[in-house]
Amino acid sequence: MPTPDTSPRATQISWTGGAKSKPTPLNYEWRCTRCDKLLGVCRDGRMHLRFARGHEYFVGFPVQATCRGCGTLNQAQSPAR
């Protein structure tokens, strides 16, 4: 069985829109650049992060998060691209 690479490597952001609505500059999904897991959603210029057991945060930019799926360190510098 291969060993997963858990080394923290900084990668750039990956912005994709939701399946039901067209993304706007102030409403983007932030996904892991390696495994495409949802990390957060940009809303009104701030990043909305949601974790297990009801923990939710609205944070400002720049944002860094380690993907819970693959361990990749992801960065988002600003809400607009």
Secondary structure, DSSP 8 states (H G I E B T S, - for coil): ---------EE--EEE--SSS--BTTEEEEE-TTT--EEEEEETTEEEEE-GGG-EEEE-SSEEEE-TTT--EEEE--S--
